[in-house]
Every structure is written in structure tokens, then in C-alpha cells.
Amino acid sequence: MSLRKKIILFFTAAVVIGLSVLYFSAHFFILTHFKALEDAQAKENMQRILHALTTFEEHLVSRSLDYSAWDDTYQYALKPNKMYEKNNLLNQTFFTNEFNVLLILNNEQKILFKKAIRLEEEREAVVSKSLLEKLATDPLLSRISKQDSFSGIIRLQEGPMLLVSQPILKSDLTGPRAGTMIVGHYLDKQLVDELRDDTLLPVELADLKRTVLPKEVESDDSSTIIWMDTQKTDEYSAYAALPDLHGNPAAILHIKADRHLYNQGRKSVFYLLLLIVAAALLLLKGALSFINRMVFRRLNRLMKNMIAIQQHNDLSARIRVRGKDEISLLELEFNTMVDSLENYRRHIMNLAYKDSLTHLPNRTFFYSEVSMLLDNLKGMKRMGAMLFIDLDGFKDVNDSYGHDQGDLLLQKTAVRIKGVIREQDIVSRLGGDEFIVFLFDLRSEEEAACIANRICQLVAQPVHLNEGQAVVSASIGISLFPQDGQHPDELITKADQAMYEAKRKGKNQLHVFKKKAHHL
């Protein structure tokens, strides 16, 4: 079975199994996620309502403090008088500050003033008997006497009440304490309507006796507990148990809303089933197309490139590496192998075209390169020059120090010549102590003479050998392109003749073909 068929069979099986697992997992996790979102949204809405209730409680605390920390109230607690009641404890005071009830007690916990108002009916009412009984018998009385101020919910026969207790102090909040002011606001329909208007949420008071409380509400005696009821598929309910001053549930806030998120999740799972079937077909087709493009097509291209390199014996050709995957690494390794082969062939070529002693191009390579450079100069209509260099006194060095030191002298001389010529020029060792240089693209004859003169000067400097110091010089003959010849042989021959003329004139100098020698 081919690799292509194996991949197709394996991928088909993997897609079928994977999509099946995906569907059943999504069916579970998506609905769980939507339910969690629904719960979070409901609890967040209930938190908004609780925040609004806390804001109202803070408002009640602030308004009661305005009256409890006041010199007039302070004097009244010490010495009650009707004038204070007539001027300050009017019905309008209750309406403005949203007080359902207001009590003033002295330090002996004796009630000096009491009054109740039905805010929704805008009329006076009788102060709650259950509130008065709690003040007389309940631990609330000891809490009033021991604490400076507090607020919270208490359970009364008339319903839960938000109660605030403030010590009566002077306007500058100094004492001693003259008594206690107690204000209250029923947690009734009017307050719930205000919460509904403030939060734009359908909040209502639930029946405390008929509501089944979770275990955490019964065990927790201080914090407000929020819980959910999601037994129905079309709507959910969120509850918040408000504890009283003793930590017992005093009231239940309730939100009821449609389960849009959960039902949307059920629809999403159904549509997901349809999408998975369609996606499976598209995925299979797309995956096979991807594998064909990313694997098989690239392998075919790699094989064709290998065959082309083999047929044309072109080690300079490279395969274009794309991406950073395993096939790219294979292409890269193949290019590395071709690099090694090319370097090895270049090494062989160097052995064939370079002088083994000085590592300069040999005569064969020099002739080939100069021929191409001359063709370029013909097209450019520019000047070139051939320098024929012969070392003066080299035989004496060989005789005095030996051939090893003579070879070292030739190597160092080659380095000096390469240091003088330009990047576009080429130098070669013809053999023995003879060197040949071709200067490419010159502006004038004087430029060639200048370079030759610098070579003479540098070669004439002492050379440090392993067994002493040697001094040689250079006789240089110069022929010019195009006037002295059009081919390498012509230029070398005439440069050689000019070199002998330089030696005849006394060595350590240069001579331009058909020109007089220029002494250093």
C-alpha cells in the first residue's frame, strides 16, 4: 500500500473518531458553560440589587446622623420639649428622609419620642408593637446601649424592617452621649419598587416561610447568601437571603427570568451537530488537499530537482527551502550535501589551478581569467596592463639559506604583491622567481607605473626568514592593452621583453615596453 493511501485511511478514521468525541464533549461542555454564564449573570443581577439596597441603607444612616448628631436633638434628649418636636419631627421630615419610624431614647433607654408614618399612604401610623416589645425585651436593647451605632434588618410582625441606631451627640460629634435615635424603614413593596426602578430588574420579596432555604443559609449566620433554582427549562430563579441583626434569615429577595442563555446553548448544540457533519466532509477534503500540497507535491519537486542536478552535473544548483518542517530539513540537508560536493570539487579545482607553494593562481587559470578580462576591456574601451616581475638576487638567497628559505621568501613576496594590487587585478606565479600581474581597468599608463613602482618598493624591503634576513629586489616589465597586444600571450611576451630591459638597465626598476626605464 502506498504512503498516500495509508495517510488517507488513517486520517479518515481519525476524523470520524475525533468528530464523534468532539460532538459528545461539546454537548456536555457547551450546556455546562451556558448554564454557568446564566448563573453568573443571575448572581451579578442579584448583586446589583443588594448593592442598591446597601446604598439605600447608607442613605438611611446618613440621614439619621444628620438628626442624631445635632445640638437641638442633644438638648432635647437631655430635656424634652414640644417646640423641638413641632419644628423638626414633622410628617414632612419622615417623607423627605424616608423614615417609617423614628424613636428617641435617653440614656436610661426610656422612650422620649416615637412616631410612625405610612410613606406609601402619606399618613401617620401606630408605631409597631413588635418593635417596642423588642426594644423592651430583646437583646437589641443591650446592643443599643453598648454600640455607638449600627444598622441592619430586624423581623417584625408587620414585616422586615431596615433599622438604624445612632448615638445622640452634639453637632461636632462630641459627647457625652445623651441618648439614642432609632429610625427604620420597612422592607416592603414600596422599597422593592424603588430597587426595581434603580436596577431595572424584576426583583420581588419572596415568602420566607414557603421558600426552601439551602443548607449554607442555615449554617451561615452573617453573610448574604445567593443561590439559584434552575429546575425549570424555560425560566430560572435567583434568591438572596438577607440576615437580620442576629444572623437569622429575615427576608428573601427573588428574581425570576427566562433562560435565554441556556436555551440558546441547546440550540447551539443542535446546530453544532449539523455543522460537524458538514465540517467533517470539508475537513477531509481540505486535509487531503493540504497533505498533497504540503507533502507529496514537495516530495515530487525534491525528486525532480535531484534528478536535474544529477543529469546536468550542476553542483551550483540548490533546492529552494520553504518553511521549517521536516521536508524543509530534508531539502536543507540535501543542499548541505551538494555544498560539500561543490566544496570538494572546488578543492580539486584549486589543486588544479593554483600554485601549490604560493597558493596564487597558476598559469592555466591566469590565462583563462585574463582572456575574459580582456574581452570585458574591449567592450568597455578601457586600458589594462601586464606586469612581468622577476626577483633580483633570489639565487643568492637559495644558495645562502637553502631552498626551504627560498620557498618561504617566494611565499612572503607573493603576499606583498597581493597587498599592493587592487581587488579587480589578478596575480600568478609563472614558475621559479617569476610573477605575472594583470591590472584591469586603468585610467592611464602612469597608474600602471605607479602600481609597479609600489611593488618594487615593497619587494625591496628586507624579508625575515627562519634563519636570517634576506634582501631581494624586483625588475618589472610593463606592456599595455590595447596598444601592445590584444591577447595574453602578446602582452606577456612584450612585458617579458620589457623586464629584461629593466634588468639590463641595472635591476630593481621597471620598464614600459618601448619606453625608457624609470629609476626608483
LONU-671379 format. One line per 2 residues: their letters; for each residue y negated, z negated, x of C-alpha. Coordinates in nm, 3 decimals. Layout:
a> Y Z X  ...;
This chain:
ms> 0.000 0.000 0.000  -0.342 0.096 0.135;
lr> -0.612 -0.158 0.209  -0.825 -0.012 -0.071;
kk> -0.553 -0.073 -0.333  -0.486 -0.425 -0.207;
ii> -0.854 -0.514 -0.239  -0.876 -0.366 -0.590;
lf> -0.573 -0.562 -0.713  -0.686 -0.886 -0.555;
ft> -1.043 -0.854 -0.680  -0.931 -0.768 -1.034;
aa> -0.711 -1.077 -1.051  -0.985 -1.295 -0.905;
vv> -1.241 -1.167 -1.157  -1.012 -1.231 -1.455;
ig> -0.926 -1.585 -1.343  -1.279 -1.666 -1.234;
ls> -1.441 -1.547 -1.554  -1.193 -1.744 -1.763;
vl> -1.270 -2.063 -1.575  -1.641 -1.984 -1.596;
yf> -1.632 -1.946 -1.972  -1.450 -2.272 -2.043;
sa> -1.663 -2.460 -1.792  -1.981 -2.317 -1.938;
hf> -1.866 -2.408 -2.288  -1.842 -2.771 -2.178;
fi> -2.136 -2.800 -1.938  -2.390 -2.598 -2.137;
lt> -2.340 -2.803 -2.451  -2.349 -3.121 -2.245;
hf> -2.669 -3.004 -2.080  -2.834 -2.914 -2.409;
ka> -2.732 -3.248 -2.555  -2.879 -3.425 -2.251;
le> -3.202 -3.228 -2.292  -3.209 -3.317 -2.659;
da> -3.154 -3.687 -2.582  -3.421 -3.680 -2.313;
qa> -3.668 -3.513 -2.547  -3.598 -3.761 -2.825;
ke> -3.633 -4.059 -2.590  -3.952 -3.914 -2.449;
nm> -4.089 -3.880 -2.802  -3.995 -4.240 -2.875;
qr> -4.164 -4.347 -2.552  -4.480 -4.176 -2.673;
il> -4.465 -4.376 -2.994  -4.406 -4.700 -2.804;
ha> -4.697 -4.616 -2.576  -4.918 -4.562 -2.882;
lt> -4.801 -4.898 -3.022  -4.877 -5.066 -2.688;
tf> -5.221 -4.907 -2.691  -5.283 -5.050 -3.038;
ee> -5.164 -5.391 -2.918  -5.405 -5.375 -2.622;
hl> -5.679 -5.278 -2.866  -5.597 -5.584 -3.077;
vs> -5.601 -5.807 -2.766  -5.936 -5.666 -2.655;
rs> -6.099 -5.708 -2.999  -5.970 -6.063 -3.037;
ld> -6.101 -6.152 -2.691  -6.449 -6.044 -2.799;
ys> -6.448 -6.326 -3.056  -6.240 -6.591 -2.875;
aw> -6.449 -6.580 -2.555  -6.787 -6.628 -2.723;
dd> -7.029 -6.919 -2.720  -7.069 -6.914 -3.100;
ty> -6.693 -6.936 -3.154  -6.672 -7.205 -2.885;
qy> -6.931 -7.419 -3.068  -6.756 -7.356 -3.399;
al> -6.423 -7.480 -3.261  -6.595 -7.797 -3.142;
kp> -6.800 -7.835 -3.460  -6.706 -7.610 -3.754;
nk> -6.989 -7.480 -3.969  -7.020 -7.242 -4.263;
my> -7.301 -7.044 -4.103  -7.067 -6.910 -3.831;
ek> -6.809 -6.813 -4.094  -7.069 -6.647 -4.312;
nn> -7.226 -6.447 -4.029  -6.919 -6.349 -3.825;
ll> -6.598 -6.373 -4.025  -6.685 -6.123 -4.297;
nq> -6.439 -5.878 -4.451  -6.608 -5.601 -4.256;
tf> -6.513 -5.779 -3.935  -6.147 -5.751 -4.035;
ft> -6.182 -5.385 -4.134  -6.365 -5.293 -3.814;
ne> -6.122 -5.472 -3.582  -5.810 -5.401 -3.790;
fn> -5.721 -5.768 -3.836  -5.479 -5.850 -4.118;
vl> -5.510 -6.219 -4.048  -5.733 -6.446 -3.838;
li> -5.681 -6.816 -3.767  -5.892 -7.059 -3.564;
ln> -5.727 -7.381 -3.441  -5.873 -7.671 -3.248;
ne> -5.704 -7.836 -2.952  -5.505 -8.060 -3.190;
qk> -5.359 -7.740 -3.344  -5.543 -7.813 -3.667;
il> -5.641 -7.501 -3.858  -6.020 -7.482 -3.881;
fk> -6.036 -7.137 -4.040  -5.785 -6.896 -4.192;
ka> -5.830 -6.566 -4.366  -5.617 -6.261 -4.452;
ir> -5.711 -5.908 -4.555  -5.507 -5.622 -4.701;
le> -5.654 -5.341 -4.494  -5.496 -5.058 -4.691;
ee> -5.632 -5.207 -5.017  -5.957 -5.334 -4.861;
re> -5.932 -5.675 -5.028  -5.874 -6.035 -4.934;
av> -5.524 -6.175 -4.950  -5.345 -6.505 -4.911;
vs> -5.253 -6.600 -4.558  -4.879 -6.561 -4.508;
ks> -4.698 -6.885 -4.586  -4.422 -6.799 -4.342;
ll> -4.684 -6.759 -4.068  -4.831 -7.101 -4.147;
ek> -4.482 -7.252 -4.151  -4.403 -7.101 -3.810;
la> -4.725 -7.245 -3.674  -4.622 -7.585 -3.802;
td> -4.252 -7.593 -3.717  -4.166 -7.300 -3.492;
pl> -4.157 -7.314 -3.110  -4.451 -7.076 -3.147;
ls> -4.678 -7.379 -3.178  -4.580 -7.513 -2.838;
ri> -4.622 -7.168 -2.689  -4.978 -7.151 -2.827;
sk> -5.065 -7.484 -2.669  -4.901 -7.409 -2.333;
qd> -5.006 -7.048 -2.272  -5.360 -6.926 -2.230;
sf> -5.298 -6.602 -2.414  -5.006 -6.391 -2.530;
sg> -4.918 -6.117 -2.774  -4.605 -5.989 -2.939;
ii> -4.418 -5.939 -3.265  -4.307 -6.215 -3.499;
rl> -4.081 -6.181 -3.803  -4.231 -6.296 -4.132;
qe> -4.108 -6.278 -4.488  -4.376 -6.017 -4.557;
gp> -4.257 -5.809 -4.263  -4.301 -5.794 -3.885;
ml> -4.648 -5.876 -3.756  -4.814 -5.793 -3.424;
lv> -4.965 -6.129 -3.321  -5.227 -6.209 -3.054;
sq> -5.313 -6.563 -2.940  -5.631 -6.622 -2.734;
pi> -5.779 -6.947 -2.599  -6.132 -7.018 -2.724;
lk> -6.366 -7.018 -2.425  -6.731 -6.972 -2.350;
sd> -6.880 -6.624 -2.313  -6.844 -6.643 -1.934;
lt> -6.472 -6.719 -1.978  -6.512 -7.079 -1.863;
gp> -6.387 -7.388 -2.040  -6.267 -7.635 -2.106;
ra> -6.059 -7.479 -2.379  -6.196 -7.560 -2.725;
gt> -5.907 -7.427 -2.932  -5.708 -7.114 -3.012;
mi> -5.781 -6.794 -3.205  -5.487 -6.610 -3.360;
vg> -5.516 -6.259 -3.502  -5.242 -6.047 -3.649;
hy> -5.172 -5.700 -3.779  -4.870 -5.618 -3.994;
ld> -4.630 -5.358 -3.858  -4.649 -5.184 -4.194;
kq> -4.676 -4.835 -4.339  -5.045 -4.811 -4.251;
lv> -4.977 -4.877 -3.881  -4.679 -4.641 -3.883;
de> -4.902 -4.372 -4.035  -5.152 -4.428 -3.754;
lr> -4.872 -4.392 -3.498  -4.759 -4.072 -3.670;
dd> -5.114 -3.931 -3.659  -5.163 -4.030 -3.294;
tl> -4.833 -3.885 -3.169  -4.774 -3.609 -3.427;
lp> -4.415 -3.733 -3.456  -4.224 -3.820 -3.778;
ve> -4.186 -4.191 -3.699  -4.093 -4.444 -3.966;
la> -3.976 -4.805 -3.994  -3.602 -4.840 -4.039;
dl> -3.437 -5.117 -4.239  -3.344 -5.379 -3.982;
kr> -3.059 -5.517 -4.193  -2.898 -5.180 -4.261;
tv> -2.931 -5.041 -3.909  -2.627 -5.081 -3.685;
lp> -2.754 -5.210 -3.352  -2.581 -5.115 -3.025;
ke> -2.436 -5.386 -2.804  -2.712 -5.359 -2.544;
ve> -2.970 -5.454 -2.808  -2.777 -5.768 -2.891;
sd> -2.734 -5.864 -2.525  -3.088 -5.779 -2.406;
ds> -3.341 -6.040 -2.516  -3.664 -5.900 -2.374;
st> -3.700 -5.523 -2.338  -3.730 -5.248 -2.596;
ii> -3.401 -5.058 -2.626  -3.390 -4.689 -2.725;
wm> -3.067 -4.530 -2.849  -2.952 -4.209 -3.013;
dt> -2.737 -4.115 -3.312  -2.603 -3.758 -3.277;
qk> -2.305 -3.772 -3.511  -2.452 -3.503 -3.734;
td> -2.459 -3.146 -3.606  -2.778 -3.047 -3.788;
ey> -3.004 -3.344 -3.704  -3.035 -3.637 -3.468;
sa> -3.192 -3.982 -3.495  -3.366 -4.183 -3.224;
ya> -3.414 -4.558 -3.262  -3.616 -4.821 -3.078;
al> -3.557 -5.193 -3.134  -3.879 -5.393 -3.095;
pd> -3.808 -5.753 -2.981  -4.004 -6.047 -3.116;
lh> -4.157 -6.325 -2.910  -3.813 -6.489 -2.883;
gn> -3.634 -6.170 -2.773  -3.462 -6.104 -3.106;
pa> -3.493 -5.766 -3.282  -3.798 -5.778 -3.506;
ai> -3.841 -5.416 -3.615  -3.675 -5.077 -3.576;
lh> -3.871 -4.756 -3.519  -3.687 -4.441 -3.623;
ik> -3.736 -4.067 -3.554  -3.532 -3.801 -3.731;
ad> -3.544 -3.435 -3.625  -3.343 -3.113 -3.638;
rh> -3.104 -3.043 -3.348  -3.266 -2.718 -3.240;
ly> -3.166 -2.751 -2.873  -2.802 -2.835 -2.941;
nq> -2.758 -2.559 -3.197  -2.927 -2.318 -2.958;
gr> -2.672 -2.424 -2.697  -2.384 -2.345 -2.933;
ks> -2.530 -2.001 -2.994  -2.575 -1.953 -2.620;
vf> -2.208 -2.029 -2.556  -2.105 -1.774 -2.818;
yl> -2.331 -1.508 -2.672  -2.205 -1.603 -2.328;
ll> -1.854 -1.511 -2.436  -1.973 -1.163 -2.529;
li> -2.173 -1.128 -2.210  -1.880 -1.237 -1.994;
va> -1.660 -0.962 -2.134  -1.929 -0.701 -2.067;
aa> -2.016 -0.854 -1.732  -1.652 -0.850 -1.623;
ll> -1.633 -0.475 -1.666  -1.967 -0.412 -1.497;
ll> -1.889 -0.658 -1.220  -1.556 -0.499 -1.146;
kg> -1.708 -0.153 -1.132  -2.003 -0.271 -0.925;
al> -1.785 -0.468 -0.686  -1.558 -0.172 -0.620;
sf> -1.862 0.047 -0.560  -2.007 -0.217 -0.328;
in> -1.685 -0.251 -0.129  -1.659 0.125 -0.098;
rm> -2.018 0.150 0.026  -2.021 -0.159 0.249;
vf> -1.668 -0.139 0.391  -1.476 0.184 0.353;
rr> -1.771 0.420 0.391  -1.889 0.237 0.703;
ln> -1.539 0.236 0.849  -1.516 0.610 0.791;
rl> -1.855 0.661 0.959  -1.741 0.447 1.252;
mk> -1.425 0.654 1.293  -1.624 0.981 1.280;
nm> -1.865 0.857 1.546  -1.577 0.752 1.771;
ia> -1.417 1.093 1.735  -1.751 1.268 1.805;
iq> -1.808 1.067 2.124  -1.456 1.146 2.236;
qh> -1.483 1.518 2.162  -1.826 1.568 2.325;
nd> -1.767 1.318 2.606  -2.119 1.186 2.535;
ls> -2.131 0.827 2.659  -2.505 0.809 2.585;
ar> -2.440 0.826 2.210  -2.441 0.498 2.019;
ir> -2.340 0.391 1.672  -2.630 0.262 1.463;
vr> -2.570 -0.105 1.389  -2.674 -0.213 1.040;
gk> -2.665 -0.568 0.910  -2.497 -0.873 1.063;
de> -2.150 -0.870 0.913  -1.805 -0.823 1.066;
is> -1.826 -0.443 1.060  -2.164 -0.468 1.233;
ll> -1.999 -0.682 1.501  -1.727 -0.418 1.536;
el> -1.994 -0.149 1.577  -2.176 -0.367 1.827;
ef> -1.860 -0.430 2.027  -1.785 -0.057 2.029;
nt> -2.137 0.012 2.162  -2.080 -0.257 2.426;
mv> -1.760 -0.084 2.532  -1.942 0.251 2.555;
ds> -2.217 0.078 2.757  -1.954 -0.041 3.002;
le> -1.808 0.306 3.030  -2.153 0.457 3.077;
ny> -2.243 0.198 3.342  -1.919 0.269 3.522;
rr> -1.986 0.641 3.514  -2.343 0.576 3.632;
hi> -2.199 0.370 3.916  -1.975 0.659 4.010;
mn> -2.274 0.892 3.990  -2.473 0.659 4.214;
la> -2.197 0.670 4.468  -2.205 1.048 4.447;
yk> -2.586 1.094 4.451  -2.716 0.803 4.660;
ds> -2.718 0.737 5.032  -2.474 0.453 5.097;
lt> -2.689 0.299 5.373  -3.043 0.301 5.228;
hl> -2.948 0.345 4.860  -3.202 0.627 4.841;
pn> -3.116 0.949 4.656  -2.910 1.180 4.876;
rt> -2.981 1.546 4.945  -2.790 1.674 4.639;
ff> -2.973 1.452 4.393  -3.307 1.512 4.567;
ys> -3.274 1.891 4.539  -3.182 1.864 4.170;
ev> -3.475 1.636 4.084  -3.731 1.829 4.289;
sm> -3.628 2.154 4.120  -3.708 2.002 3.779;
ll> -4.037 1.855 3.906  -4.141 2.195 4.045;
dn> -4.073 2.354 3.706  -4.299 2.093 3.547;
lk> -4.574 2.157 3.801  -4.558 2.530 3.732;
gm> -4.620 2.467 3.364  -4.896 2.218 3.440;
kr> -5.052 2.434 3.713  -5.088 2.128 3.935;
mg> -5.025 2.064 4.306  -4.730 1.899 4.479;
am> -4.640 1.824 4.842  -4.325 1.788 5.053;
lf> -4.330 1.531 5.337  -4.072 1.564 5.615;
id> -4.051 1.235 5.806  -3.881 1.184 6.140;
ld> -3.877 0.846 6.315  -4.004 0.842 6.674;
gf> -3.816 0.611 6.909  -3.519 0.546 6.682;
kd> -3.268 0.649 6.952  -3.407 0.383 7.186;
vn> -3.351 0.116 6.919  -2.991 0.228 6.873;
ds> -2.934 0.225 7.249  -3.102 -0.114 7.296;
yg> -2.980 -0.311 6.994  -2.678 -0.120 6.872;
hd> -2.601 0.089 6.567  -2.591 -0.212 6.332;
qg> -2.952 -0.296 6.412  -3.039 0.073 6.389;
dl> -2.894 0.082 6.038  -3.099 -0.227 5.949;
ll> -3.409 -0.051 6.080  -3.338 0.250 5.859;
qk> -3.296 0.025 5.554  -3.626 -0.154 5.613;
ta> -3.802 0.176 5.682  -3.671 0.312 5.350;
vr> -3.814 0.006 5.174  -4.153 0.061 5.341;
ik> -4.167 0.426 5.240  -4.075 0.340 4.879;
gv> -4.354 0.083 4.880  -4.613 0.350 4.964;
ir> -4.519 0.635 4.734  -4.603 0.638 4.362;
eq> -4.370 0.591 4.068  -4.356 0.964 3.991;
di> -4.268 1.057 4.353  -3.917 1.075 4.498;
vs> -3.784 0.993 4.847  -3.448 1.081 5.003;
rl> -3.271 1.030 5.334  -3.155 1.361 5.474;
gg> -2.945 1.204 5.746  -2.988 1.020 6.073;
de> -3.352 0.910 6.106  -3.496 1.184 5.880;
fi> -3.651 1.120 5.539  -3.796 1.362 5.289;
vf> -4.058 1.278 5.021  -4.182 1.491 4.733;
lf> -4.524 1.399 4.596  -4.562 1.500 4.231;
dl> -4.889 1.595 4.059  -5.157 1.575 4.332;
rs> -5.527 1.640 4.293  -5.581 1.776 4.644;
ee> -5.436 1.826 4.990  -5.632 1.522 5.108;
ea> -5.440 1.299 4.865  -5.111 1.411 5.021;
ac> -5.251 1.350 5.370  -5.372 1.004 5.262;
ia> -5.026 0.901 5.140  -4.863 1.041 5.456;
nr> -5.114 0.856 5.670  -5.032 0.526 5.496;
ic> -4.662 0.590 5.560  -4.734 0.645 5.929;
ql> -4.933 0.323 5.948  -4.670 0.115 5.769;
va> -4.375 0.257 5.964  -4.555 0.192 6.292;
qp> -4.570 -0.182 6.224  -4.310 -0.393 6.411;
vh> -3.975 -0.437 6.239  -3.795 -0.771 6.267;
ln> -3.426 -0.724 6.334  -3.150 -0.979 6.364;
eg> -3.155 -0.957 6.746  -3.522 -0.896 6.815;
qa> -3.819 -0.686 6.717  -3.839 -0.307 6.723;
vv> -4.130 -0.068 6.705  -4.096 0.292 6.590;
sa> -4.338 0.548 6.454  -4.321 0.845 6.219;
si> -4.402 1.209 6.266  -4.471 1.370 5.930;
gi> -4.489 1.734 5.836  -4.652 1.840 5.508;
sl> -4.603 2.153 5.302  -4.791 2.215 4.978;
fp> -4.686 2.353 4.643  -4.752 2.622 4.529;
qd> -4.924 2.786 4.828  -4.647 2.710 5.084;
gq> -4.349 2.782 4.861  -4.203 2.780 4.511;
hp> -3.858 2.636 4.586  -3.736 2.314 4.750;
de> -3.578 2.497 5.046  -3.902 2.676 5.129;
li> -4.108 2.360 5.111  -3.859 2.156 5.316;
tk> -3.836 2.427 5.582  -4.213 2.450 5.623;
ad> -4.253 2.073 5.615  -3.986 2.054 5.888;
qa> -4.182 2.303 6.097  -4.500 2.102 6.045;
my> -4.314 1.784 6.151  -4.209 1.943 6.480;
ea> -4.569 2.045 6.534  -4.670 1.681 6.480;
kr> -4.410 1.568 6.739  -4.529 1.833 6.980;
kg> -4.883 1.703 6.946  -4.781 1.356 7.052;
kn> -4.581 1.190 6.769  -4.699 0.915 6.529;
ql> -4.913 1.160 6.341  -4.899 1.405 6.054;
hv> -4.941 1.777 6.042  -5.004 2.000 5.742;
fk> -4.827 2.333 5.751  -5.059 2.594 5.909;
kk> -5.313 2.315 5.958  -5.418 2.128 6.266;
ah> -5.279 1.781 6.321  -5.484 1.478 6.213;
hl> -5.466 1.196 6.470  -5.442 0.841 6.344;
